[in-house]
């Protein structure tokens, strides 16, 4: 009798609420109920009965205490609307909301983004602008780490750094350039010295090189032959 009783208790189905997260059966998606105009409907159905985390950023640089009080107020309002969730403050201006039934997360998101102090809400790697961001609430998310124009924030910062480095190097190069000699005669002497006294015997009068007389040129030529 004891064995059969024990076996019967083993065969009894466990309460879904008592199951671990990985033990819970995956929800069956009824594709006939999916709204093609609402891509979020698939995610909502796939997260039904599963715990889901959502992150909320607050605007206005609040203190940790201010964020605590404000998010507590939001949690109470959501609880009164029959939404079950847990709340954790993870930074001065950021909170984590853990939703028991993941399919309800998008309804909670709609409530949060409509709050004046909500900057944005992140669900499943998608960021939704809140009223506190000063940007339109168009329900069009962007991938986390991207700005509103779809550019990678990290890549953008690196480009700025590279640009600033190039500007600094250009400034250094500009500083290293020798000052311009305004006196043409002085410029001609410098040019002649660099050329190693390789002067044309019959130079163009327009050239800036030092002009030598025929006698000076012959003396210079004889000196080179002797060397």
VOPAGU-2260 file (C-alpha; in pm, 1 decimal, decimal comma):
REM VOPAGU-2260
SITE   aa  ch    i         X         Y         Z
SITE  UNK   A    0       0,0       0,0       0,0
SITE  UNK   A    1     281,1     237,2      84,3
SITE  UNK   A    2     456,2     171,0    -246,8
SITE  UNK   A    3     144,3     238,7    -452,7
SITE  UNK   A    4      74,3     556,4    -257,0
SITE  UNK   A    5     427,6     678,3    -313,2
SITE  UNK   A    6     405,9     595,4    -682,4
SITE  UNK   A    7      75,9     777,9    -714,8
SITE  UNK   A    8     221,4    1087,9    -553,0
SITE  UNK   A    9     515,2    1075,1    -795,6
SITE  UNK   A   10     282,2    1055,2   -1093,6
SITE  UNK   A   11      85,2    1358,5    -980,8
SITE  UNK   A   12     141,9    1665,3   -1195,9
SITE  UNK   A   13     328,8    1947,7   -1029,7
SITE  UNK   A   14     175,1    2288,3    -998,3
SITE  UNK   A   15     322,7    2505,7   -1280,1
SITE  UNK   A   16     390,5    2778,4   -1023,7
SITE  UNK   A   17     613,7    2537,0    -828,3
SITE  UNK   A   18     826,2    2450,3   -1131,2
SITE  UNK   A   19    1169,7    2600,1   -1191,4
SITE  UNK   A   20    1196,9    2840,2   -1484,3
SITE  UNK   A   21    1371,6    2583,7   -1708,4
SITE  UNK   A   22    1113,8    2316,7   -1613,9
SITE  UNK   A   23     814,3    2517,4   -1728,1
SITE  UNK   A   24     667,7    2397,4   -2059,1
SITE  UNK   A   25     711,6    2633,1   -2351,8
SITE  UNK   A   26     387,4    2802,2   -2454,3
SITE  UNK   A   27     215,3    2685,7   -2768,6
SITE  UNK   A   28     182,6    2972,9   -3014,9
SITE  UNK   A   29    -149,8    3001,0   -3195,2
SITE  UNK   A   30     -47,5    3166,9   -3520,4
SITE  UNK   A   31    -410,8    3237,4   -3607,0
SITE  UNK   A   32    -416,2    3494,0   -3324,9
SITE  UNK   A   33    -103,4    3676,3   -3442,4
SITE  UNK   A   34    -160,4    4027,3   -3569,5
SITE  UNK   A   35      63,9    4079,7   -3876,8
SITE  UNK   A   36      53,0    4455,7   -3816,0
SITE  UNK   A   37     191,3    4407,1   -3465,5
SITE  UNK   A   38     528,3    4223,9   -3469,1
SITE  UNK   A   39     536,4    4234,9   -3087,8
SITE  UNK   A   40     241,4    3996,0   -3071,7
SITE  UNK   A   41     470,8    3700,4   -3152,1
SITE  UNK   A   42     706,0    3793,9   -2868,1
SITE  UNK   A   43     415,9    3838,3   -2629,3
SITE  UNK   A   44     284,2    3490,4   -2701,8
SITE  UNK   A   45     628,3    3329,3   -2685,5
SITE  UNK   A   46     693,1    3479,3   -2338,5
SITE  UNK   A   47     361,4    3378,0   -2188,9
SITE  UNK   A   48     404,7    3232,8   -1838,3
SITE  UNK   A   49     779,9    3300,1   -1840,2
SITE  UNK   A   50     972,4    3544,9   -1626,0
SITE  UNK   A   51    1101,3    3841,1   -1821,9
SITE  UNK   A   52    1328,8    4129,5   -1723,5
SITE  UNK   A   53    1280,8    4484,6   -1844,0
SITE  UNK   A   54    1503,0    4785,3   -1773,9
SITE  UNK   A   55    1373,5    5136,1   -1713,1
SITE  UNK   A   56    1588,4    5451,3   -1738,4
SITE  UNK   A   57    1477,4    5772,7   -1567,8
SITE  UNK   A   58    1534,1    6124,0   -1698,4
SITE  UNK   A   59    1651,6    6432,7   -1512,4
SITE  UNK   A   60    1951,7    6279,1   -1331,2
SITE  UNK   A   61    1757,4    6167,1   -1021,2
SITE  UNK   A   62    1919,2    6048,7    -698,7
SITE  UNK   A   63    1888,1    5686,3    -593,7
SITE  UNK   A   64    1624,8    5777,4    -332,9
SITE  UNK   A   65    1419,8    5969,8    -589,2
SITE  UNK   A   66    1433,0    5675,0    -828,9
SITE  UNK   A   67    1330,2    5442,0    -546,6
SITE  UNK   A   68    1021,1    5648,7    -462,0
SITE  UNK   A   69     918,0    5705,7    -822,5
SITE  UNK   A   70     951,5    5344,0    -936,2
SITE  UNK   A   71     771,0    5232,0    -620,3
SITE  UNK   A   72     478,8    5454,7    -722,2
SITE  UNK   A   73     478,7    5299,8   -1071,5
SITE  UNK   A   74     488,9    4949,0    -924,1
SITE  UNK   A   75     190,2    5026,4    -700,5
SITE  UNK   A   76      -8,4    5162,9    -994,6
SITE  UNK   A   77      70,9    4854,3   -1201,9
SITE  UNK   A   78     -18,1    4626,0    -910,2
SITE  UNK   A   79    -358,5    4794,2    -884,3
SITE  UNK   A   80    -402,3    4712,7   -1254,5
SITE  UNK   A   81    -333,9    4341,2   -1177,3
SITE  UNK   A   82      24,3    4333,0   -1310,2
SITE  UNK   A   83     259,0    4120,1   -1098,7
SITE  UNK   A   84     622,4    4233,6   -1099,0
SITE  UNK   A   85     927,7    4280,3    -880,4
SITE  UNK   A   86    1140,1    4595,3    -879,2
SITE  UNK   A   87    1512,9    4651,4    -818,3
SITE  UNK   A   88    1713,1    4975,1    -833,8
SITE  UNK   A   89    2038,8    4893,9   -1016,6
SITE  UNK   A   90    2170,1    5251,4   -1061,5
SITE  UNK   A   91    2079,4    5605,3    -959,1
SITE  UNK   A   92    1868,9    5649,4   -1272,8
SITE  UNK   A   93    1796,4    5289,9   -1372,8
SITE  UNK   A   94    1564,0    5017,8   -1244,2
SITE  UNK   A   95    1499,6    4652,4   -1323,7
SITE  UNK   A   96    1140,5    4530,1   -1341,8
SITE  UNK   A   97    1099,6    4152,0   -1332,2
SITE  UNK   A   98     765,5    4044,9   -1474,6
SITE  UNK   A   99     620,7    3707,9   -1373,1
SITE  UNK   A  100     424,2    3667,5   -1695,6
SITE  UNK   A  101     647,9    3789,1   -1980,0
SITE  UNK   A  102     355,1    3831,5   -2217,6
SITE  UNK   A  103     241,2    4127,0   -2003,1
SITE  UNK   A  104     573,6    4310,9   -2036,1
SITE  UNK   A  105     469,5    4508,3   -2344,1
SITE  UNK   A  106     151,8    4632,2   -2173,4
SITE  UNK   A  107     364,4    4743,4   -1878,3
SITE  UNK   A  108     602,2    4910,3   -2123,7
SITE  UNK   A  109     314,7    5110,9   -2272,0
SITE  UNK   A  110     233,1    5242,4   -1924,9
SITE  UNK   A  111     594,4    5327,3   -1838,9
SITE  UNK   A  112     690,1    5512,6   -2159,7
SITE  UNK   A  113     390,8    5741,1   -2106,1
SITE  UNK   A  114     533,2    5867,1   -1772,7
SITE  UNK   A  115     701,2    6210,0   -1776,5
SITE  UNK   A  116    1009,7    6088,8   -1586,1
SITE  UNK   A  117    1062,9    5775,7   -1800,5
SITE  UNK   A  118    1353,7    5816,0   -2042,3
SITE  UNK   A  119    1334,1    5473,6   -2206,2
SITE  UNK   A  120    1238,0    5108,2   -2152,3
SITE  UNK   A  121    1442,8    4812,1   -2274,1
SITE  UNK   A  122    1281,4    4472,8   -2344,3
SITE  UNK   A  123    1458,0    4181,6   -2511,3
SITE  UNK   A  124    1737,2    4407,7   -2637,5
SITE  UNK   A  125    1495,0    4661,7   -2786,3
SITE  UNK   A  126    1484,8    5020,9   -2655,2
SITE  UNK   A  127    1161,2    5221,2   -2653,6
SITE  UNK   A  128    1173,7    5599,2   -2604,0
SITE  UNK   A  129     983,5    5734,7   -2305,2
SITE  UNK   A  130     814,1    6071,2   -2260,8
SITE  UNK   A  131    1107,2    6189,9   -2050,5
SITE  UNK   A  132    1350,0    6151,0   -2342,4
SITE  UNK   A  133    1196,0    6445,4   -2527,5
SITE  UNK   A  134    1164,9    6223,0   -2834,6
SITE  UNK   A  135     843,1    6104,0   -3000,2
SITE  UNK   A  136     682,4    5792,3   -2853,4
SITE  UNK   A  137     623,0    5611,4   -3181,8
SITE  UNK   A  138     644,6    5254,9   -3047,8
SITE  UNK   A  139     934,2    5191,6   -3287,6
SITE  UNK   A  140    1218,5    5040,1   -3087,3
SITE  UNK   A  141    1586,6    5051,8   -3170,1
SITE  UNK   A  142    1844,9    4784,9   -3082,5
SITE  UNK   A  143    2023,5    4844,6   -2752,7
SITE  UNK   A  144    2354,2    5025,0   -2807,0
SITE  UNK   A  145    2223,7    5211,0   -3111,8
SITE  UNK   A  146    2119,2    5573,8   -3133,2
SITE  UNK   A  147    1798,1    5700,1   -3294,6
SITE  UNK   A  148    1968,5    5713,0   -3635,2
SITE  UNK   A  149    2059,2    5344,3   -3617,3
SITE  UNK   A  150    2432,5    5404,8   -3568,8
SITE  UNK   A  151    2642,9    5215,5   -3320,3
SITE  UNK   A  152    2710,9    5441,3   -3019,2
SITE  UNK   A  153    3041,7    5271,5   -2944,7
SITE  UNK   A  154    3156,6    5304,7   -3304,9
SITE  UNK   A  155    3050,3    5667,5   -3305,8
SITE  UNK   A  156    3263,8    5739,5   -2997,5
SITE  UNK   A  157    3563,7    5565,5   -3155,9
SITE  UNK   A  158    3523,6    5773,6   -3472,2
SITE  UNK   A  159    3519,1    6089,4   -3263,5
SITE  UNK   A  160    3835,5    5979,5   -3081,3
SITE  UNK   A  161    4011,2    5902,8   -3412,6
SITE  UNK   A  162    3899,2    6237,7   -3551,6
SITE  UNK   A  163    4034,8    6422,8   -3249,0
SITE  UNK   A  164    4366,1    6234,3   -3276,4
SITE  UNK   A  165    4397,4    6331,1   -3645,0
SITE  UNK   A  166    4325,7    6694,1   -3561,1
SITE  UNK   A  167    4590,5    6690,2   -3288,7
SITE  UNK   A  168    4848,9    6530,2   -3522,9
SITE  UNK   A  169    4769,5    6786,2   -3792,4
SITE  UNK   A  170    4818,4    7065,1   -3539,4
SITE  UNK   A  171    5155,4    6917,4   -3439,3
SITE  UNK   A  172    5262,2    6889,3   -3803,0
SITE  UNK   A  173    5160,2    7248,6   -3861,9
SITE  UNK   A  174    5372,2    7356,1   -3566,2
SITE  UNK   A  175    5673,7    7162,4   -3697,0
SITE  UNK   A  176    5665,0    7334,0   -4037,1
SITE  UNK   A  177    5939,6    7598,8   -4070,3
SITE  UNK   A  178    5832,9    7958,7   -4072,7
SITE  UNK   A  179    5800,3    8118,0   -4415,4
SITE  UNK   A  180    6090,0    8346,9   -4508,2
SITE  UNK   A  181    5941,3    8661,9   -4647,1
SITE  UNK   A  182    6270,9    8805,0   -4778,8
SITE  UNK   A  183    6329,8    8665,0   -5132,3
SITE  UNK   A  184    6705,1    8712,2   -5106,8
SITE  UNK   A  185    6714,7    8515,2   -4781,8
SITE  UNK   A  186    6500,9    8242,7   -4939,8
SITE  UNK   A  187    6738,1    8224,5   -5234,0
SITE  UNK   A  188    7039,9    8183,0   -5005,9
SITE  UNK   A  189    6870,3    7903,3   -4812,9
SITE  UNK   A  190    6779,8    7728,0   -5137,0
SITE  UNK   A  191    7133,5    7760,4   -5268,3
SITE  UNK   A  192    7284,5    7619,1   -4948,7
SITE  UNK   A  193    7052,1    7317,1   -4958,2
SITE  UNK   A  194    7138,7    7253,8   -5322,7
SITE  UNK   A  195    7510,2    7234,4   -5233,7
SITE  UNK   A  196    7604,6    7534,6   -5449,8
SITE  UNK   A  197    7471,7    7362,0   -5764,4
SITE  UNK   A  198    7390,4    7687,0   -5937,3
SITE  UNK   A  199    7310,6    7735,8   -6302,1
SITE  UNK   A  200    7573,6    7933,7   -6487,5
SITE  UNK   A  201    7300,5    8107,6   -6682,8
SITE  UNK   A  202    7006,1    8115,8   -6443,6
SITE  UNK   A  203    6661,4    8235,2   -6527,6
SITE  UNK   A  204    6622,3    8589,6   -6393,0
SITE  UNK   A  205    6283,2    8488,2   -6258,0
SITE  UNK   A  206    6434,7    8211,9   -6045,1
SITE  UNK   A  207    6486,7    8283,1   -5678,4
SITE  UNK   A  208    6835,6    8125,7   -5679,8
SITE  UNK   A  209    7140,1    8345,0   -5608,5
SITE  UNK   A  210    7274,5    8505,6   -5928,6
SITE  UNK   A  211    7651,8    8480,5   -5982,1
SITE  UNK   A  212    7866,5    8674,6   -6220,0
SITE  UNK   A  213    8062,4    8486,4   -6490,2
SITE  UNK   A  214    8388,1    8535,4   -6299,1
SITE  UNK   A  215    8234,7    8400,9   -5974,9
SITE  UNK   A  216    8091,2    8107,2   -6165,0
SITE  UNK   A  217    8429,0    8023,5   -6325,6
SITE  UNK   A  218    8603,4    8042,8   -5984,8
SITE  UNK   A  219    8339,8    7816,2   -5830,5
SITE  UNK   A  220    8376,5    7567,6   -6119,1
SITE  UNK   A  221    8758,5    7561,6   -6086,8
SITE  UNK   A  222    8724,4    7498,7   -5712,4
SITE  UNK   A  223    8498,9    7197,5   -5777,0
SITE  UNK   A  224    8745,3    7056,1   -6037,3
SITE  UNK   A  225    9032,7    7085,3   -5792,3
SITE  UNK   A  226    8830,2    6894,3   -5533,9
